[in-house]
Amino acid sequence: MNNQINKIDDKIKIIISVGDESGIGPEIILKALFSKEIPNNLDFIIVGSKINLENTFNNLKSLGIENIVDPNNYQVHDIKIPFEINKQKKSYGNASFFYLKKAIEIVQENSNAALVTGPICKKSWALAGHNYSGQTELLAESCQVNNVGMLFTAKSPITGWRFNTLLATTHIPLCEVPNQLSTKLIHTKLDLFSKFCKTYVKKPILKVAGLNPHAGEEGLLGSEEKNWINNAVISWGQLNNTVQVSGPISPDTCWNSSAKAWRDEKAPTHDGILAMYHDQGLIPIKVIALNYSVNTTIGLPFIRTSPDHGTGFDIAGKGLAQSQSMVEAIKAAFDLTKDSRLFNAH
């Protein structure tokens, strides 16, 4: 037991992959690490170009921004990637790809580590010959994991409640969503979701959103709920009696309870909602949680989080980027890794 306590008390390492350096990634990292909200008992390793980080620091200082850290005070795993002046987008994409590859290696070498990834540009990856639809796919391949999920999590600064939404389908056209959905997919995602929630709660309460308006209105507004989604939820619940699951719930009301729990500590809470498609889940998340939302990949052998926004090319280098989502990504990486280790120690 003493060995378990000592292991739990070890510092958690947070490995930060810078992402696309032509975007706001370096800026939000330097701003976030200055925040007083960041736990003290963390070791950081930043994976990227040390020169770029130093240049970002000097540029922000020249703009009169003081609330940033000096990258020279942090451990930087400096990676030098060949840069083509006439093919900048390709070069930045190539660099961000290899930063992530190295960051994954470092996390895998440390049992008490979590990964925080800066935003990348998928088009730049493709130009550099890295044909992945996103960082999640490279993570799954590198970890040799087939079943991963895109989870958005946010901890309310008002109530302390953790707001979770998992996506059944991710980056696909809306017209393809009904074709991708199946009982097997719903069950697989609920398996992932319940496992994640059980790292910090014994009996999770999960909800499943319907696909159609009013969850199909008994087949009048769509047949999927009546034909199979309702049975998929019931059959999964029968096989998992340690989880309370309900649905399909009308999408226009499904997140009402989330909004109440976010701002009222006396409101009833739940542990997560399974959304059928990307925007169905992301719109309420961004409205309710705003800059506190964090993208998390579940199903990996370690915790991975990232800010819930893109590269911000239009404001890069101007000192305008907000860092709250990166702060939340670091905090979530710490909280979820700590909770998972505590849970697994018993």
C-alpha positions in Angstrom: 0.0 0.0 0.0 2.9 2.4 0.8 4.3 1.8 -2.6 1.0 2.8 -4.2 0.9 6.0 -2.1 4.4 6.9 -3.2 3.5 6.3 -6.8 0.4 8.4 -6.6 2.4 11.2 -5.0 4.9 11.3 -7.9 4.7 14.4 -10.0 2.6 14.1 -13.1 4.5 15.0 -16.3 2.6 17.1 -18.8 4.0 16.8 -22.3 2.9 19.7 -24.5 3.1 19.4 -28.3 3.3 22.9 -29.7 1.2 22.2 -32.8 1.4 24.4 -35.9 3.9 27.2 -35.1 2.5 29.5 -37.7 -0.7 29.7 -35.6 -1.4 30.7 -32.0 -0.1 27.5 -30.4 3.3 28.9 -29.1 1.5 32.0 -27.8 -1.2 30.3 -25.8 1.3 27.9 -24.3 3.5 30.7 -23.0 0.4 32.5 -21.7 -1.2 29.5 -20.1 1.9 28.4 -18.2 2.0 31.8 -16.5 -1.6 31.3 -15.2 -2.0 30.9 -11.4 -4.6 28.3 -12.1 -2.0 25.8 -13.2 -1.2 23.3 -10.4 2.3 23.7 -8.9 3.2 20.0 -8.7 3.6 19.4 -12.4 6.7 18.8 -14.6 6.4 20.2 -18.1 8.2 19.1 -21.3 7.4 21.2 -24.4 8.0 19.5 -27.7 8.7 22.0 -30.6 11.2 24.4 -31.9 13.1 26.2 -29.1 14.0 29.1 -31.4 10.4 29.6 -32.4 9.3 29.6 -28.7 12.0 32.2 -27.9 10.9 34.3 -30.9 7.3 34.1 -29.7 8.4 35.2 -26.2 10.4 38.2 -27.6 7.6 39.2 -29.9 5.0 39.1 -27.1 7.3 41.2 -24.9 7.7 43.7 -27.6 3.9 44.0 -27.8 3.8 44.9 -24.1 2.5 41.5 -22.9 3.9 40.7 -19.5 1.8 37.7 -18.4 3.9 35.0 -20.2 6.7 32.6 -19.2 10.2 32.5 -20.6 10.6 29.2 -22.5 14.2 29.1 -21.3 12.9 28.3 -17.9 11.2 25.1 -19.1 12.4 21.8 -20.5 12.1 22.0 -24.3 12.6 18.9 -26.4 14.0 20.9 -29.4 13.2 19.3 -32.8 14.8 20.8 -35.9 12.8 20.1 -39.0 14.0 21.2 -42.4 12.1 24.4 -43.5 11.2 25.4 -47.1 10.7 29.2 -47.4 8.7 28.8 -50.6 6.5 26.1 -49.0 5.9 27.4 -45.5 2.4 25.8 -45.0 3.8 22.4 -45.9 6.9 23.0 -43.6 4.8 24.0 -40.6 2.5 21.0 -41.2 5.5 18.7 -41.4 7.0 20.1 -38.2 3.7 19.9 -36.2 3.3 16.2 -37.3 6.8 15.2 -36.0 6.3 17.3 -32.8 3.2 15.2 -32.0 5.0 11.9 -32.9 7.9 12.7 -30.5 5.4 13.9 -27.8 3.6 10.5 -28.0 6.9 8.7 -27.6 7.8 10.7 -24.5 4.4 10.1 -22.9 4.7 6.4 -23.6 8.1 6.3 -21.9 6.6 7.8 -18.7 3.9 6.0 -16.7 2.7 9.1 -14.9 2.5 11.4 -17.9 -0.3 13.1 -19.9 -0.3 14.7 -23.3 -1.6 18.2 -24.2 -1.6 19.0 -27.9 -1.6 22.5 -29.5 -3.8 23.0 -32.5 -2.7 21.8 -35.9 -3.8 22.5 -39.5 -5.1 19.3 -41.3 -4.5 20.9 -44.7 -0.9 21.5 -43.8 -0.5 17.9 -42.7 -1.9 16.8 -46.1 0.5 19.1 -48.0 3.4 17.5 -46.1 2.2 14.0 -47.0 0.7 13.1 -43.7 -2.8 11.8 -44.6 -4.7 11.8 -41.3 -8.0 13.4 -40.7 -6.6 14.8 -37.4 -4.4 14.2 -34.4 -6.8 11.7 -32.9 -6.1 9.2 -35.8 -2.4 9.5 -35.4 -2.7 9.0 -31.7 -4.8 5.8 -32.2 -2.4 4.4 -34.7 0.7 5.2 -32.6 -0.9 3.5 -29.6 -2.3 0.6 -31.6 -5.8 1.3 -30.4 -8.9 0.8 -32.6 -11.6 2.1 -30.4 -11.1 5.8 -29.4 -13.6 8.6 -28.8 -13.7 12.4 -29.2 -14.9 13.7 -25.8 -15.4 17.3 -24.9 -15.1 18.0 -21.2 -15.4 21.2 -19.1 -15.2 21.8 -15.4 -17.6 24.6 -14.3 -15.8 27.4 -12.5 -19.1 28.1 -10.7 -20.1 24.7 -9.4 -17.0 22.4 -10.0 -19.3 20.0 -12.0 -17.6 18.2 -14.9 -19.6 18.5 -18.1 -18.9 15.7 -20.6 -20.1 15.2 -24.2 -18.9 12.3 -26.4 -19.4 12.3 -30.1 -20.7 9.1 -31.8 -19.5 10.4 -35.2 -16.9 13.1 -35.7 -15.6 14.9 -38.8 -18.0 13.6 -41.6 -20.6 15.4 -43.7 -24.0 15.7 -42.1 -25.6 13.6 -44.8 -23.3 10.7 -43.9 -24.2 10.6 -40.2 -27.3 8.2 -40.5 -25.2 5.8 -42.6 -22.4 5.7 -40.1 -24.6 5.2 -37.0 -25.4 1.6 -35.9 -26.2 -0.3 -32.8 -22.6 -1.6 -32.6 -21.3 2.0 -32.8 -23.6 3.2 -30.1 -22.7 0.3 -27.8 -18.9 0.9 -28.5 -19.1 4.6 -27.7 -21.1 3.9 -24.5 -18.6 1.3 -23.5 -15.8 3.9 -23.8 -17.9 6.6 -22.1 -18.8 4.5 -19.1 -15.2 3.4 -18.6 -14.0 7.0 -18.7 -16.6 8.1 -16.2 -15.9 5.2 -13.9 -12.4 6.6 -13.3 -14.0 9.2 -11.0 -17.6 8.0 -10.3 -18.9 4.6 -9.3 -22.2 4.6 -11.1 -22.3 7.0 -14.0 -25.4 8.7 -15.3 -25.4 8.9 -19.1 -27.8 10.3 -21.6 -28.1 9.6 -25.3 -29.3 12.3 -27.7 -31.7 11.5 -30.5 -30.8 11.9 -34.1 -33.9 13.6 -35.4 -35.9 16.6 -34.2 -38.0 15.6 -31.1 -36.1 12.2 -31.3 -38.2 11.2 -34.3 -41.6 11.9 -32.8 -42.6 8.2 -32.9 -41.4 7.9 -36.5 -43.2 11.1 -37.8 -39.9 13.1 -38.1 -37.5 10.3 -38.7 -37.4 6.5 -38.2 -34.0 5.8 -36.7 -35.0 6.3 -33.0 -38.1 4.1 -33.4 -36.4 1.4 -35.6 -33.2 0.9 -33.7 -31.7 3.6 -31.5 -34.2 3.1 -28.7 -33.5 -0.6 -28.6 -29.8 0.0 -28.8 -29.9 2.2 -25.6 -32.1 -0.3 -23.8 -30.0 -3.4 -24.7 -26.8 -1.6 -23.7 -28.3 -0.6 -20.4 -29.4 -4.2 -19.7 -25.8 -5.4 -20.2 -24.4 -2.6 -18.0 -26.4 -2.3 -14.8 -23.7 -0.3 -13.0 -24.6 2.6 -15.4 -27.8 4.6 -15.5 -28.5 5.3 -19.2 -31.5 7.1 -20.8 -32.5 8.1 -24.3 -32.8 8.8 -27.0 -33.7 12.3 -25.8 -35.0 15.1 -28.0 -31.8 17.0 -29.0 -33.3 20.4 -28.4 -33.8 19.7 -24.7 -31.1 17.1 -24.1 -28.5 19.7 -22.9 -31.0 21.8 -20.8 -29.9 19.9 -17.6 -26.3 20.6 -18.5 -26.8 24.3 -18.7 -28.5 24.2 -15.2 -25.8 22.1 -13.6 -23.1 24.3 -15.1 -24.4 27.4 -13.2 -26.4 26.0 -10.2 -24.7 23.7 -7.7 -28.2 22.6 -6.4 -29.3 21.4 -9.9 -29.4 17.7 -10.7 -26.3 16.5 -12.4 -25.3 13.8 -14.9 -22.0 12.4 -16.0 -22.2 12.6 -19.8 -24.2 12.9 -23.0 -23.6 10.9 -26.1 -24.2 13.2 -29.2 -25.0 11.6 -32.6 -22.8 14.0 -34.6 -20.3 16.8 -34.4 -22.3 20.0 -34.3 -25.1 18.5 -32.3 -22.6 18.1 -29.5 -20.3 21.0 -30.1 -22.9 23.8 -30.3 -24.3 23.3 -26.7 -20.8 22.7 -25.4 -19.5 26.0 -26.7 -22.5 27.9 -25.7 -22.6 26.5 -22.2 -18.9 26.2 -21.4 -17.4 28.8 -23.7 -13.6 28.9 -23.3 -13.6 26.2 -20.6 -14.2 23.3 -23.0 -11.4 20.8 -23.7 -11.1 18.2 -26.4 -10.1 14.8 -24.9 -9.3 11.5 -26.7 -10.6 8.6 -24.6 -9.6 5.0 -25.2 -5.8 5.7 -25.2 -3.4 4.3 -22.6 -2.9 7.8 -21.3 -4.8 11.1 -21.0 -4.7 13.4 -24.0 -6.3 16.8 -24.0 -6.2 19.9 -26.3 -7.8 23.3 -26.4 -11.2 23.4 -28.0 -10.2 25.8 -30.9 -8.1 25.9 -34.0 -4.9 27.5 -35.1 -6.1 31.1 -35.2 -3.9 32.0 -38.2 -5.7 35.3 -38.6 -4.5 36.6 -35.2 -1.2 34.7 -34.9 1.7 37.0 -33.8 -0.6 39.8 -32.7 -0.8 38.9 -29.0 -4.6 38.6 -29.1 -5.1 34.9 -28.5 -6.9 33.9 -25.4 -5.3 31.1 -23.4 -8.1 29.9 -21.1 -8.8 26.8 -23.2 -5.1 25.8 -23.0 -5.2 26.5 -19.3 -8.2 24.2 -19.0 -6.6 21.5 -21.2 -3.6 21.4 -18.8 -5.8 21.4 -15.7 -8.0 18.6 -17.2 -4.9 16.5 -18.2 -3.8 16.8 -14.5 -7.2 16.1 -13.0 -8.0 13.2 -15.2 -4.6 11.5 -14.9 -4.6 12.0 -11.1 -8.2 10.6 -10.8 -7.4 7.7 -13.1 -4.3 6.8 -11.1 -6.1 7.0 -7.8 -8.9 4.8 -9.1 -6.5 2.2 -10.5 -4.6 2.1 -7.2 -7.5 0.5 -5.4 
